[in-house]
Each structure stands twice: as structure tokens, then as C-alpha cells.
Amino acid sequence: MRLSAILCLLLLASPVSAQTVLKPPLQPLAFLLGDWQGDDGKVAETGGTSKGGSQFTAASDGWAILRQDHTELFDKTGKPAGGFHQTMIVYPDGSAIRADYVDGEGHAIHYLSASVVPGKSVVFSSGTGAGPAFRLSYALQAPGVLTVTFGMTPPGEGAFRPIATGKLRKQNR
């Protein structure tokens, strides 16, 4: 009886059971929310491809967006070349939108700004400094179709070069 009461409380407190609405600073990014699948990614560095899924959920009572992914990589010939998990948290910080990213390969990126077209696109940019600068963009191309571009520029260079590009399709669940 005691165990069932505890399980009931856990289920009621579960973030899955609550429909969280994004707070005003993040509402322009609501188009990202949901489960997305991609199977046509291009990996410029290797000439290979990628496929995987992304899940964007409202978190922290609507004050953050949590992105969780899994990506499978394939070489030029289509043979499996590994895979990794990724996590990113998007949040307001004063008047700016920031994001922090970490992946299963030990990379971390701190996006210091975001350029947002409400309901349509967002471009996250890291700071410039001693290391490379990164840019991650999401653009809604059609209802349920999101393009993704991830690029970088080495220190001292001005042009971003693509690292990975692809399309995600929203999954109805």
C-alpha cells in the first residue's frame, strides 16, 4: 500500500503528466517543441551521412527548453561509423536567449546569443575567442519540417563552414 502511494505521487509529480507552457521570453521558440526525426543528414567533414532524432520539451516550469538527441553516423559508403547522444538547454538570461550544449563525445559549446524570427527560425551563436566559433540554426521550412545547419569558423577566419546539415520531420504522437 505504501509503495503504491509513493508510485502514485511520483506519477502525479512527473514532468510527463504536466503540460508546461513556455514563459514569454521563450514563446517565440515554441515551434521547436516536439519529437523530430531525421534521416538525410550530411556530414561535411567526412562526406558521410547521419540520422537520428531530437526531442524538444519545455522544462523548468517553462523557463527552459531541453533538447535531447541521438545521432547515428555513417561513412561515405553508408557503413555505420558510430553514434552519440546530445543535450542542449535553451534559456533566457536577462534580455538574451542563451544555450549550453554537451555531447557524448565530450564536446561542450556555450551559445551566448540567439537571433530569433518568432515561430520561424533561430540561430544560436557562440562567442569568439581563442577557440573556434560555432553557429547552430533551425528554420521551419514547412509545417512539420525543420532544417538544421551546424557550422564553425576557426579562430581568425570570418566565414562559417558547414559541419552538418539536415532536415527533421515532426512525429505525431
N, CA and C atoms as an extended XYZ file, in Angstrom:
519
Properties=species:S:1:pos:R:3:atomname:S:1:resname:S:1:resid:I:1 pbc="F F F"
N         0.824       -1.187        0.000 N   MET     1
C         0.000        0.000        0.000 CA  MET     1
C         0.869        1.251        0.000 C   MET     1
N         1.886        1.263        0.846 N   ARG     2
C         2.759        2.422        0.938 CA  ARG     2
C         3.510        2.628       -0.370 C   ARG     2
N         3.978        1.540       -0.990 N   LEU     3
C         4.686        1.622       -2.256 CA  LEU     3
C         3.778        2.168       -3.350 C   LEU     3
N         2.530        1.729       -3.392 N   SER     4
C         1.616        2.228       -4.426 CA  SER     4
C         1.319        3.703       -4.218 C   SER     4
N         1.260        4.170       -2.980 N   ALA     5
C         1.041        5.594       -2.714 CA  ALA     5
C         2.232        6.416       -3.196 C   ALA     5
N         3.430        5.914       -2.968 N   ILE     6
C         4.632        6.603       -3.422 CA  ILE     6
C         4.665        6.644       -4.949 C   ILE     6
N         4.349        5.521       -5.593 N   LEU     7
C         4.333        5.500       -7.060 CA  LEU     7
C         3.298        6.473       -7.608 C   LEU     7
N         2.142        6.547       -6.971 N   CYS     8
C         1.093        7.469       -7.400 CA  CYS     8
C         1.587        8.909       -7.299 C   CYS     8
N         2.245        9.261       -6.199 N   LEU     9
C         2.781       10.608       -6.030 CA  LEU     9
C         3.840       10.912       -7.086 C   LEU     9
N         4.709        9.948       -7.359 N   LEU    10
C         5.734       10.146       -8.382 CA  LEU    10
C         5.113       10.376       -9.748 C   LEU    10
N         4.090        9.630      -10.081 N   LEU    11
C         3.417        9.809      -11.369 CA  LEU    11
C         2.742       11.169      -11.460 C   LEU    11
N         2.119       11.594      -10.367 N   LEU    12
C         1.455       12.895      -10.373 CA  LEU    12
C         2.455       14.031      -10.476 C   LEU    12
N         3.653       13.852       -9.917 N   ALA    13
C         4.677       14.887       -9.953 CA  ALA    13
C         5.533       14.811      -11.205 C   ALA    13
N         5.324       13.806      -12.010 N   SER    14
C         6.142       13.585      -13.197 CA  SER    14
C         6.000       14.724      -14.191 C   SER    14
N         7.133       15.172      -14.818 N   PRO    15
C         7.043       16.214      -15.825 CA  PRO    15
C         6.248       15.765      -17.041 C   PRO    15
N         6.110       14.476      -17.250 N   VAL    16
C         5.345       13.964      -18.386 CA  VAL    16
C         3.863       14.262      -18.204 C   VAL    16
N         3.402       14.261      -16.959 N   SER    17
C         1.982       14.446      -16.722 CA  SER    17
C         1.550       15.908      -16.820 C   SER    17
N         2.469       16.823      -16.719 N   ALA    18
C         2.126       18.238      -16.759 CA  ALA    18
C         2.380       18.810      -18.151 C   ALA    18
N         1.436       19.600      -18.645 N   GLN    19
C         1.577       20.265      -19.924 CA  GLN    19
C         2.173       21.636      -19.625 C   GLN    19
N         3.474       21.818      -19.802 N   THR    20
C         4.136       23.060      -19.463 CA  THR    20
C         4.097       24.013      -20.646 C   THR    20
N         3.758       25.253      -20.368 N   VAL    21
C         3.742       26.301      -21.367 CA  VAL    21
C         5.020       27.116      -21.213 C   VAL    21
N         5.626       27.470      -22.322 N   LEU    22
C         6.841       28.275      -22.267 CA  LEU    22
C         6.541       29.668      -21.737 C   LEU    22
N         7.458       30.191      -20.959 N   LYS    23
C         7.339       31.559      -20.454 CA  LYS    23
C         7.581       32.532      -21.611 C   LYS    23
N         7.095       33.778      -21.493 N   PRO    24
C         7.147       34.727      -22.609 CA  PRO    24
C         8.493       34.852      -23.339 C   PRO    24
N         9.644       34.876      -22.649 N   PRO    25
C        10.884       35.033      -23.419 CA  PRO    25
C        11.161       33.872      -24.391 C   PRO    25
N        10.614       32.677      -24.100 N   LEU    26
C        10.868       31.501      -24.942 CA  LEU    26
C         9.712       31.179      -25.889 C   LEU    26
N         8.582       31.834      -25.757 N   GLN    27
C         7.432       31.531      -26.612 CA  GLN    27
C         7.737       31.638      -28.112 C   GLN    27
N         8.606       32.573      -28.556 N   PRO    28
C         8.924       32.617      -29.996 CA  PRO    28
C         9.620       31.345      -30.511 C   PRO    28
N        10.105       30.504      -29.591 N   LEU    29
C        10.784       29.257      -29.961 CA  LEU    29
C         9.885       28.036      -29.814 C   LEU    29
N         8.614       28.230      -29.564 N   ALA    30
C         7.685       27.110      -29.360 CA  ALA    30
C         7.609       26.199      -30.586 C   ALA    30
N         7.940       26.707      -31.765 N   PHE    31
C         7.913       25.876      -32.974 CA  PHE    31
C         8.887       24.703      -32.890 C   PHE    31
N         9.867       24.785      -32.006 N   LEU    32
C        10.840       23.693      -31.844 CA  LEU    32
C        10.282       22.515      -31.054 C   LEU    32
N         9.294       22.758      -30.197 N   LEU    33
C         8.810       21.721      -29.288 CA  LEU    33
C         8.240       20.520      -30.041 C   LEU    33
N         8.571       19.334      -29.553 N   GLY    34
C         8.042       18.106      -30.119 CA  GLY    34
C         9.137       17.093      -30.386 C   GLY    34
N         8.714       15.991      -30.985 N   ASP    35
C         9.621       14.907      -31.359 CA  ASP    35
C         9.882       15.012      -32.856 C   ASP    35
N        11.147       14.989      -33.222 N   TRP    36
C        11.566       15.162      -34.611 CA  TRP    36
C        12.468       14.009      -35.023 C   TRP    36
N        12.356       13.579      -36.279 N   GLN    37
C        13.210       12.513      -36.828 CA  GLN    37
C        13.877       13.015      -38.103 C   GLN    37
N        15.122       12.620      -38.267 N   GLY    38
C        15.857       12.974      -39.471 CA  GLY    38
C        16.600       11.771      -40.002 C   GLY    38
N        16.638       11.639      -41.325 N   ASP    39
C        17.372       10.506      -41.907 CA  ASP    39
C        18.155       10.901      -43.146 C   ASP    39
N        18.340       12.206      -43.354 N   ASP    40
C        19.055       12.632      -44.555 CA  ASP    40
C        20.173       13.621      -44.241 C   ASP    40
N        20.741       13.532      -43.035 N   GLY    41
C        21.786       14.464      -42.645 CA  GLY    41
C        23.058       14.277      -43.455 C   GLY    41
N        23.756       15.385      -43.660 N   LYS    42
C        25.035       15.380      -44.373 CA  LYS    42
C        26.122       15.828      -43.399 C   LYS    42
N        27.232       15.094      -43.380 N   VAL    43
C        28.358       15.422      -42.513 CA  VAL    43
C        29.509       15.847      -43.422 C   VAL    43
N        29.735       17.161      -43.517 N   ALA    44
C        30.694       17.717      -44.465 CA  ALA    44
C        32.117       17.225      -44.219 C   ALA    44
N        32.529       17.124      -42.964 N   GLU    45
C        33.908       16.744      -42.635 CA  GLU    45
C        34.301       15.379      -43.182 C   GLU    45
N        33.353       14.437      -43.181 N   THR    46
C        33.677       13.059      -43.555 CA  THR    46
C        33.090       12.655      -44.899 C   THR    46
N        32.163       13.463      -45.419 N   GLY    47
C        31.458       13.065      -46.630 CA  GLY    47
C        30.408       12.010      -46.344 C   GLY    47
N        30.182       11.742      -45.071 N   GLY    48
C        29.211       10.738      -44.670 CA  GLY    48
C        27.835       11.325      -44.443 C   GLY    48
N        26.991       10.541      -43.802 N   THR    49
C        25.626       10.953      -43.519 CA  THR    49
C        25.296       10.684      -42.053 C   THR    49
N        24.130       11.167      -41.661 N   SER    50
C        23.672       10.940      -40.291 CA  SER    50
C        22.166       10.759      -40.286 C   SER    50
N        21.692       10.128      -39.233 N   LYS    51
C        20.257       10.046      -38.992 CA  LYS    51
C        20.057        9.996      -37.493 C   LYS    51
N        18.862       10.354      -37.066 N   GLY    52
C        18.602       10.325      -35.641 CA  GLY    52
C        17.348       11.080      -35.295 C   GLY    52
N        17.206       11.366      -34.025 N   GLY    53
C        16.019       12.042      -33.553 CA  GLY    53
C        16.345       13.097      -32.526 C   GLY    53
N        15.483       14.091      -32.455 N   SER    54
C        15.588       15.172      -31.477 CA  SER    54
C        14.256       15.312      -30.769 C   SER    54
N        14.333       15.553      -29.485 N   GLN    55
C        13.137       15.825      -28.711 CA  GLN    55
C        13.359       17.154      -28.000 C   GLN    55
N        12.473       18.110      -28.266 N   PHE    56
C        12.494       19.414      -27.611 CA  PHE    56
C        11.306       19.460      -26.659 C   PHE    56
N        11.561       19.703      -25.379 N   THR    57
C        10.495       19.768      -24.395 CA  THR    57
C        10.644       21.027      -23.545 C   THR    57
N         9.507       21.530      -23.080 N   ALA    58
C         9.527       22.621      -22.115 CA  ALA    58
C        10.025       22.044      -20.797 C   ALA    58
N        10.893       22.774      -20.122 N   ALA    59
C        11.473       22.309      -18.860 CA  ALA    59
C        11.488       23.463      -17.861 C   ALA    59
N        11.753       23.127      -16.630 N   SER    60
C        11.871       24.124      -15.551 CA  SER    60
C        10.686       25.080      -15.526 C   SER    60
N         9.495       24.504      -15.534 N   ASP    61
C         8.249       25.271      -15.466 CA  ASP    61
C         8.131       26.297      -16.590 C   ASP    61
N         8.678       25.954      -17.774 N   GLY    62
C         8.557       26.816      -18.936 CA  GLY    62
C         9.675       27.832      -19.099 C   GLY    62
N        10.642       27.822      -18.201 N   TRP    63
C        11.760       28.762      -18.278 CA  TRP    63
C        12.936       28.214      -19.075 C   TRP    63
N        12.807       27.020      -19.629 N   ALA    64
C        13.876       26.429      -20.424 CA  ALA    64
C        13.278       25.491      -21.463 C   ALA    64
N        14.042       25.264      -22.504 N   ILE    65
C        13.736       24.228      -23.494 CA  ILE    65
C        14.879       23.234      -23.422 C   ILE    65
N        14.537       21.973      -23.255 N   LEU    66
C        15.527       20.895      -23.189 CA  LEU    66
C        15.508       20.143      -24.506 C   LEU    66
N        16.668       20.069      -25.159 N   ARG    67
C        16.802       19.291      -26.396 CA  ARG    67
C        17.638       18.067      -26.076 C   ARG    67
N        17.115       16.890      -26.424 N   GLN    68
C        17.854       15.643      -26.268 CA  GLN    68
C        17.837       14.929      -27.603 C   GLN    68
N        19.006       14.476      -28.043 N   ASP    69
C        19.153       13.844      -29.354 CA  ASP    69
C        19.943       12.555      -29.242 C   ASP    69
N        19.780       11.755      -30.277 N   HIS    70
C        20.713       10.669      -30.547 CA  HIS    70
C        20.988       10.698      -32.043 C   HIS    70
N        22.256       10.648      -32.393 N   THR    71
C        22.670       10.710      -33.794 CA  THR    71
C        23.493        9.482      -34.133 C   THR    71
N        23.164        8.848      -35.233 N   GLU    72
C        23.953        7.741      -35.782 CA  GLU    72
C        24.698        8.274      -36.998 C   GLU    72
N        25.978        7.962      -37.093 N   LEU    73
C        26.821        8.413      -38.200 CA  LEU    73
C        27.133        7.257      -39.146 C   LEU    73
N        27.278        7.603      -40.437 N   PHE    74
C        27.611        6.630      -41.466 CA  PHE    74
C        28.726        7.201      -42.336 C   PHE    74
N        29.655        6.343      -42.762 N   ASP    75
C        30.750        6.825      -43.603 CA  ASP    75
C        30.263        7.037      -45.042 C   ASP    75
N        31.213        7.405      -45.927 N   LYS    76
C        30.869        7.688      -47.330 CA  LYS    76
C        30.190        6.522      -48.028 C   LYS    76
N        30.499        5.301      -47.588 N   THR    77
C        29.936        4.117      -48.236 CA  THR    77
C        28.624        3.664      -47.607 C   THR    77
N        28.195        4.373      -46.540 N   GLY    78
C        26.945        4.016      -45.875 CA  GLY    78
C        27.111        3.069      -44.706 C   GLY    78
N        28.357        2.702      -44.386 N   LYS    79
C        28.593        1.806      -43.244 CA  LYS    79
C        28.524        2.587      -41.936 C   LYS    79
N        27.970        1.964      -40.874 N   PRO    80
C        27.902        2.636      -39.573 CA  PRO    80
C        29.283        3.103      -39.114 C   PRO    80
N        29.319        4.349      -38.614 N   ALA    81
C        30.577        4.946      -38.167 CA  ALA    81
C        30.465        5.473      -36.738 C   ALA    81
N        29.506        4.964      -35.965 N   GLY    82
C        29.365        5.380      -34.577 CA  GLY    82
C        28.129        6.221      -34.352 C   GLY    82
N        27.980        6.644      -33.142 N   GLY    83
C        26.850        7.465      -32.770 CA  GLY    83
C        27.101        8.108      -31.426 C   GLY    83
N        26.267        9.073      -31.079 N   PHE    84
C        26.431        9.759      -29.808 CA  PHE    84
C        25.127       10.448      -29.409 C   PHE    84
N        25.022       10.755      -28.115 N   HIS    85
C        23.886       11.487      -27.564 CA  HIS    85
C        24.280       12.954      -27.402 C   HIS    85
N        23.282       13.812      -27.435 N   GLN    86
C        23.497       15.248      -27.275 CA  GLN    86
C        22.411       15.813      -26.369 C   GLN    86
N        22.783       16.831      -25.620 N   THR    87
C        21.832       17.527      -24.766 CA  THR    87
C        22.102       19.022      -24.880 C   THR    87
N        21.023       19.802      -24.988 N   MET    88
C        21.165       21.252      -25.019 CA  MET    88
C        20.035       21.858      -24.201 C   MET    88
N        20.365       22.885      -23.443 N   ILE    89
C        19.361       23.608      -22.678 CA  ILE    89
C        19.348       25.050      -23.188 C   ILE    89
N        18.161       25.525      -23.530 N   VAL    90
C        17.962       26.881      -24.035 CA  VAL    90
C        17.226       27.646      -22.944 C   VAL    90
N        17.678       28.871      -22.657 N   TYR    91
C        17.093       29.615      -21.546 CA  TYR    91
C        17.272       31.117      -21.736 C   TYR    91
N        16.366       31.916      -21.141 N   PRO    92
C        16.558       33.362      -21.171 CA  PRO    92
C        17.564       33.763      -20.100 C   PRO    92
N        18.383       34.746      -20.426 N   ASP    93
C        19.347       35.288      -19.474 CA  ASP    93
C        19.305       36.804      -19.645 C   ASP    93
N        18.536       37.468      -18.798 N   GLY    94
C        18.276       38.893      -18.991 CA  GLY    94
C        17.483       39.049      -20.284 C   GLY    94
N        17.964       39.891      -21.179 N   SER    95
C        17.265       40.100      -22.451 CA  SER    95
C        17.768       39.177      -23.553 C   SER    95
N        18.739       38.341      -23.257 N   ALA    96
C        19.323       37.431      -24.262 CA  ALA    96
C        18.750       36.018      -24.116 C   ALA    96
N        18.776       35.281      -25.211 N   ILE    97
C        18.493       33.845      -25.187 CA  ILE    97
C        19.836       33.148      -25.339 C   ILE    97
N        20.133       32.260      -24.435 N   ARG    98
C        21.402       31.530      -24.456 CA  ARG    98
C        21.115       30.034      -24.506 C   ARG    98
N        22.164       29.268      -24.784 N   ALA    99
C        22.032       27.815      -24.788 CA  ALA    99
C        23.372       27.193      -24.432 C   ALA    99
N        23.319       26.063      -23.776 N   ASP   100
C        24.512       25.286      -23.460 CA  ASP   100
C        24.322       23.877      -23.989 C   ASP   100
N        25.364       23.372      -24.658 N   TYR   101
C        25.318       22.092      -25.365 CA  TYR   101
C        26.436       21.204      -24.841 C   TYR   101
N        26.133       19.908      -24.731 N   VAL   102
C        27.153       18.915      -24.407 CA  VAL   102
C        26.780       17.631      -25.139 C   VAL   102
N        27.798       16.879      -25.573 N   ASP   103
C        27.505       15.631      -26.269 CA  ASP   103
C        28.295       14.473      -25.693 C   ASP   103
N        27.967       13.286      -26.171 N   GLY   104
C        28.577       12.052      -25.702 CA  GLY   104
C        30.006       11.851      -26.178 C   GLY   104
N        30.550       12.812      -26.915 N   GLU   105
C        31.948       12.757      -27.327 CA  GLU   105
C        32.809       13.721      -26.523 C   GLU   105
N        32.207       14.373      -25.507 N   GLY   106
C        32.957       15.264      -24.628 CA  GLY   106
C        33.030       16.712      -25.089 C   GLY   106
N        32.261       17.087      -26.101 N   HIS   107
C        32.260       18.474      -26.559 CA  HIS   107
C        31.263       19.301      -25.756 C   HIS   107
N        31.585       20.547      -25.529 N   ALA   108
C        30.673       21.497      -24.890 CA  ALA   108
C        30.741       22.804      -25.666 C   ALA   108
N        29.578       23.405      -25.900 N   ILE   109
C        29.502       24.685      -26.592 CA  ILE   109
C        28.572       25.583      -25.788 C   ILE   109
N        29.007       26.802      -25.556 N   HIS   110
C        28.199       27.792      -24.860 CA  HIS   110
C        27.751       28.821      -25.897 C   HIS   110
N        26.475       28.779      -26.235 N   TYR   111
C        25.917       29.742      -27.185 CA  TYR   111
C        25.519       30.987      -26.401 C   TYR   111
N        26.137       32.108      -26.734 N   LEU   112
C        25.956       33.334      -25.971 CA  LEU   112
C        24.836       34.224      -26.490 C   LEU   112
N        24.365       33.939      -27.701 N   SER   113
C        23.279       34.749      -28.246 CA  SER   113
C        22.439       33.913      -29.199 C   SER   113
N        21.247       34.431      -29.451 N   ALA   114
C        20.348       33.787      -30.398 CA  ALA   114
C        19.610       34.873      -31.167 C   ALA   114
N        19.571       34.699      -32.466 N   SER   115
C        18.794       35.579      -33.327 CA  SER   115
C        17.515       34.827      -33.677 C   SER   115
N        16.360       35.381      -33.288 N   VAL   116
C        15.090       34.664      -33.399 CA  VAL   116
C        14.139       35.403      -34.330 C   VAL   116
N        13.551       34.665      -35.265 N   VAL   117
C        12.383       35.126      -36.008 CA  VAL   117
C        11.231       34.330      -35.407 C   VAL   117
N        10.373       34.978      -34.610 N   PRO   118
C         9.349       34.256      -33.851 CA  PRO   118
C         8.537       33.280      -34.702 C   PRO   118
N         8.490       32.025      -34.211 N   GLY   119
C         7.706       30.990      -34.863 CA  GLY   119
C         8.307       30.435      -36.136 C   GLY   119
N         9.481       30.926      -36.547 N   LYS   120
C        10.052       30.516      -37.837 CA  LYS   120
C        11.489       30.016      -37.775 C   LYS   120
N        12.362       30.721      -37.032 N   SER   121
C        13.767       30.312      -37.042 CA  SER   121
C        14.510       30.842      -35.823 C   SER   121
N        15.642       30.206      -35.563 N   VAL   122
C        16.554       30.663      -34.523 CA  VAL   122
C        17.972       30.296      -34.952 C   VAL   122
N        18.908       31.218      -34.723 N   VAL   123
C        20.322       30.976      -34.980 CA  VAL   123
C        21.063       31.237      -33.675 C   VAL   123
N        21.657       30.183      -33.125 N   PHE   124
C        22.456       30.285      -31.907 CA  PHE   124
C        23.909       30.522      -32.303 C   PHE   124
N        24.594       31.444      -31.616 N   SER   125
C        25.991       31.745      -31.918 CA  SER   125
C        26.812       31.699      -30.641 C   SER   125
N        27.971       31.053      -30.745 N   SER   126
C        28.888       31.029      -29.603 CA  SER   126
C        29.742       32.287      -29.664 C   SER   126
N        30.479       32.510      -28.620 N   GLY   127
C        31.368       33.661      -28.590 CA  GLY   127
C        32.628       33.398      -29.395 C   GLY   127
N        33.277       34.465      -29.748 N   THR   128
C        34.574       34.332      -30.408 CA  THR   128
C        35.644       34.458      -29.344 C   THR   128
N        36.761       33.872      -29.593 N   GLY   129
C        37.843       33.905      -28.622 CA  GLY   129
C        39.008       33.108      -29.167 C   GLY   129
N        39.708       32.435      -28.276 N   ALA   130
C        40.882       31.665      -28.681 CA  ALA   130
C        40.511       30.433      -29.500 C   ALA   130
N        39.317       29.913      -29.290 N   GLY   131
C        38.899       28.705      -29.997 CA  GLY   131
C        37.992       29.035      -31.166 C   GLY   131
N        37.460       28.001      -31.793 N   PRO   132
C        36.545       28.225      -32.916 CA  PRO   132
C        35.216       28.822      -32.445 C   PRO   132
N        34.517       29.464      -33.374 N   ALA   133
C        33.168       29.959      -33.111 CA  ALA   133
C        32.186       29.001      -33.779 C   ALA   133
N        31.033       28.806      -33.157 N   PHE   134
C        30.038       27.863      -33.670 CA  PHE   134
C        28.712       28.581      -33.920 C   PHE   134
N        27.975       28.048      -34.874 N   ARG   135
C        26.639       28.560      -35.186 CA  ARG   135
C        25.728       27.368      -35.430 C   ARG   135
N        24.546       27.394      -34.810 N   LEU   136
C        23.543       26.349      -34.958 CA  LEU   136
C        22.232       27.022      -35.336 C   LEU   136
N        21.656       26.608      -36.465 N   SER   137
C        20.397       27.233      -36.877 CA  SER   137
C        19.315       26.187      -37.109 C   SER   137
N        18.103       26.587      -36.761 N   TYR   138
C        16.898       25.816      -37.022 CA  TYR   138
C        15.944       26.740      -37.769 C   TYR   138
N        15.385       26.257      -38.870 N   ALA   139
C        14.415       27.052      -39.626 CA  ALA   139
C        13.241       26.165      -40.012 C   ALA   139
N        12.046       26.646      -39.741 N   LEU   140
C        10.834       25.931      -40.107 CA  LEU   140
C        10.575       26.178      -41.589 C   LEU   140
N        10.730       25.133      -42.408 N   GLN   141
C        10.591       25.261      -43.859 CA  GLN   141
C         9.152       25.089      -44.319 C   GLN   141
N         8.424       24.269      -43.617 N   ALA   142
C         7.019       23.984      -43.895 CA  ALA   142
C         6.458       23.414      -42.591 C   ALA   142
N         5.143       23.348      -42.448 N   PRO   143
C         4.622       22.738      -41.225 CA  PRO   143
C         5.200       21.329      -41.026 C   PRO   143
N         5.842       21.144      -39.889 N   GLY   144
C         6.399       19.832      -39.572 CA  GLY   144
C         7.728       19.514      -40.219 C   GLY   144
N         8.384       20.504      -40.876 N   VAL   145
C         9.695       20.276      -41.495 CA  VAL   145
C        10.651       21.361      -41.011 C   VAL   145
N        11.725       20.924      -40.367 N   LEU   146
C        12.700       21.816      -39.760 CA  LEU   146
C        14.067       21.552      -40.379 C   LEU   146
N        14.718       22.590      -40.926 N   THR   147
C        16.091       22.417      -41.412 CA  THR   147
C        17.051       22.778      -40.289 C   THR   147
N        18.164       22.067      -40.260 N   VAL   148
C        19.186       22.262      -39.241 CA  VAL   148
C        20.525       22.451      -39.941 C   VAL   148
N        21.274       23.461      -39.505 N   THR   149
C        22.626       23.680      -40.009 CA  THR   149
C        23.537       23.961      -38.823 C   THR   149
N        24.633       23.224      -38.752 N   PHE   150
C        25.636       23.431      -37.704 CA  PHE   150
C        26.948       23.746      -38.406 C   PHE   150
N        27.558       24.865      -38.017 N   GLY   151
C        28.812       25.255      -38.655 CA  GLY   151
C        29.787       25.837      -37.662 C   GLY   151
N        31.008       26.025      -38.132 N   MET   152
C        32.054       26.617      -37.289 CA  MET   152
C        32.981       27.447      -38.139 C   MET   152
N        33.702       28.309      -37.479 N   THR   153
C        34.768       29.058      -38.109 CA  THR   153
C        35.992       28.986      -37.205 C   THR   153
N        37.154       28.622      -37.764 N   PRO   154
C        38.367       28.583      -36.948 CA  PRO   154
C        38.741       29.999      -36.482 C   PRO   154
N        39.541       30.109      -35.425 N   PRO   155
C        39.959       31.424      -34.940 CA  PRO   155
C        40.618       32.231      -36.069 C   PRO   155
N        40.258       33.495      -36.155 N   GLY   156
C        40.868       34.375      -37.150 CA  GLY   156
C        40.232       34.320      -38.526 C   GLY   156
N        39.337       33.385      -38.763 N   GLU   157
C        38.662       33.314      -40.060 CA  GLU   157
C        37.248       33.849      -39.889 C   GLU   157
N        36.692       34.417      -40.947 N   GLY   158
C        35.388       35.043      -40.842 CA  GLY   158
C        34.226       34.201      -41.319 C   GLY   158
N        34.455       33.300      -42.247 N   ALA   159
C        33.350       32.555      -42.852 CA  ALA   159
C        33.078       31.253      -42.092 C   ALA   159
N        31.804       31.005      -41.844 N   PHE   160
C        31.416       29.743      -41.228 CA  PHE   160
C        31.393       28.664      -42.298 C   PHE   160
N        31.906       27.492      -41.952 N   ARG   161
C        31.805       26.360      -42.871 CA  ARG   161
C        30.874       25.338      -42.242 C   ARG   161
N        30.039       24.727      -43.069 N   PRO   162
C        29.094       23.752      -42.503 CA  PRO   162
C        29.816       22.498      -42.013 C   PRO   162
N        29.372       22.002      -40.901 N   ILE   163
C        29.853       20.725      -40.377 CA  ILE   163
C        28.794       19.662      -40.637 C   ILE   163
N        27.538       20.025      -40.368 N   ALA   164
C        26.434       19.076      -40.566 CA  ALA   164
C        25.179       19.852      -40.952 C   ALA   164
N        24.395       19.266      -41.858 N   THR   165
C        23.126       19.854      -42.279 CA  THR   165
C        22.097       18.731      -42.404 C   THR   165
N        20.841       19.093      -42.318 N   GLY   166
C        19.802       18.081      -42.490 CA  GLY   166
C        18.416       18.648      -42.290 C   GLY   166
N        17.441       17.775      -42.439 N   LYS   167
C        16.037       18.112      -42.215 CA  LYS   167
C        15.468       17.168      -41.177 C   LYS   167
N        14.630       17.727      -40.332 N   LEU   168
C        13.911       16.946      -39.341 CA  LEU   168
C        12.429       17.030      -39.656 C   LEU   168
N        11.739       15.924      -39.444 N   ARG   169
C        10.298       15.873      -39.651 CA  ARG   169
C         9.614       15.582      -38.320 C   ARG   169
N         8.597       16.388      -38.019 N   LYS   170
C         7.897       16.256      -36.748 CA  LYS   170
C         7.091       14.958      -36.739 C   LYS   170
N         7.169       14.257      -35.623 N   GLN   171
C         6.467       13.000      -35.434 CA  GLN   171
C         5.173       13.253      -34.684 C   GLN   171
N         4.092       12.729      -35.177 N   ASN   172
C         2.810       12.842      -34.472 CA  ASN   172
C         2.698       11.718      -33.481 C   ASN   172
N         2.532       12.053      -32.234 N   ARG   173
C         2.416       11.038      -31.188 CA  ARG   173
C         1.214       11.293      -30.363 C   ARG   173
